[in-house]
Amino acid sequence: MRDKQGFTLIEILFVVVIIGILAAVVIPRLTETRSTANENACDANLANINTQIERYYFNTGSWPASNLAEMIPTTTYDYFPSGLPTCPVTTSESYRMNTTTHRTHDNSSVGTHDHTP
């Protein structure tokens, strides 16, 4: 009887098929997880900016301009020491404030928070 020294073609194909099935399940899930994390980060940025807008109003007695330029680090108060955050979901350069509601939204939509480019 011959000693077996290696894998047969069937065994190798079986392993490749299993790896392919695992990759087909895991890769889309990782992409979805990253997308969800970016949306959550964007929502957290919005909440933080809205809080700082209210703080600005209480400190100065007026609302900042819609581009929030008055809140950049050169002001007396450190509203955003690292600079105004940007949304990781969209390609917009920064958030803007709605001058009627005094709330922020990303540049992809007006008045609502929508993550569609």
Contacts in CASP RR format, 6 or more apart in sequence:
PFRMAT RR
TARGET T0000
AUTHOR 0000-0000-0000
METHOD contacts of the structure
MODEL  1
MRDKQGFTLIEILFVVVIIGILAAVVIPRLTETRSTANENACDANLANIN
TQIERYYFNTGSWPASNLAEMIPTTTYDYFPSGLPTCPVTTSESYRMNTT
THRTHDNSSVGTHDHTP
35 89 0 8 1.000
38 88 0 8 1.000
38 89 0 8 1.000
39 89 0 8 1.000
39 115 0 8 1.000
41 88 0 8 1.000
42 87 0 8 1.000
42 88 0 8 1.000
42 89 0 8 1.000
42 90 0 8 1.000
42 106 0 8 1.000
42 113 0 8 1.000
42 115 0 8 1.000
43 113 0 8 1.000
45 85 0 8 1.000
45 86 0 8 1.000
45 87 0 8 1.000
45 95 0 8 1.000
46 95 0 8 1.000
46 104 0 8 1.000
46 105 0 8 1.000
46 106 0 8 1.000
46 113 0 8 1.000
48 85 0 8 1.000
49 68 0 8 1.000
49 84 0 8 1.000
49 85 0 8 1.000
49 95 0 8 1.000
49 97 0 8 1.000
49 104 0 8 1.000
50 103 0 8 1.000
50 104 0 8 1.000
52 71 0 8 1.000
52 79 0 8 1.000
52 80 0 8 1.000
53 63 0 8 1.000
53 64 0 8 1.000
53 68 0 8 1.000
53 71 0 8 1.000
53 97 0 8 1.000
53 102 0 8 1.000
53 103 0 8 1.000
53 104 0 8 1.000
55 77 0 8 1.000
55 79 0 8 1.000
56 63 0 8 1.000
56 64 0 8 1.000
56 70 0 8 1.000
56 71 0 8 1.000
56 77 0 8 1.000
56 79 0 8 1.000
57 63 0 8 1.000
57 102 0 8 1.000
59 77 0 8 1.000
63 97 0 8 1.000
63 99 0 8 1.000
63 102 0 8 1.000
64 70 0 8 1.000
64 71 0 8 1.000
64 97 0 8 1.000
65 97 0 8 1.000
66 96 0 8 1.000
66 97 0 8 1.000
66 98 0 8 1.000
66 99 0 8 1.000
67 94 0 8 1.000
67 96 0 8 1.000
67 97 0 8 1.000
68 84 0 8 1.000
68 94 0 8 1.000
68 95 0 8 1.000
68 96 0 8 1.000
68 97 0 8 1.000
68 104 0 8 1.000
71 79 0 8 1.000
71 80 0 8 1.000
71 84 0 8 1.000
72 80 0 8 1.000
72 83 0 8 1.000
72 84 0 8 1.000
73 79 0 8 1.000
73 80 0 8 1.000
73 81 0 8 1.000
73 82 0 8 1.000
73 83 0 8 1.000
84 94 0 8 1.000
84 95 0 8 1.000
85 94 0 8 1.000
85 95 0 8 1.000
86 92 0 8 1.000
86 93 0 8 1.000
86 94 0 8 1.000
86 95 0 8 1.000
87 95 0 8 1.000
87 106 0 8 1.000
87 107 0 8 1.000
87 108 0 8 1.000
89 106 0 8 1.000
89 115 0 8 1.000
90 106 0 8 1.000
90 107 0 8 1.000
90 108 0 8 1.000
90 115 0 8 1.000
90 117 0 8 1.000
91 117 0 8 1.000
92 106 0 8 1.000
92 107 0 8 1.000
92 108 0 8 1.000
93 107 0 8 1.000
94 107 0 8 1.000
95 104 0 8 1.000
95 105 0 8 1.000
95 106 0 8 1.000
95 107 0 8 1.000
96 104 0 8 1.000
96 105 0 8 1.000
96 106 0 8 1.000
96 107 0 8 1.000
97 103 0 8 1.000
97 104 0 8 1.000
98 104 0 8 1.000
98 105 0 8 1.000
98 110 0 8 1.000
98 111 0 8 1.000
101 111 0 8 1.000
103 111 0 8 1.000
105 111 0 8 1.000
105 112 0 8 1.000
105 113 0 8 1.000
106 113 0 8 1.000
106 114 0 8 1.000
106 115 0 8 1.000
108 114 0 8 1.000
108 115 0 8 1.000
108 116 0 8 1.000
108 117 0 8 1.000
109 116 0 8 1.000
END
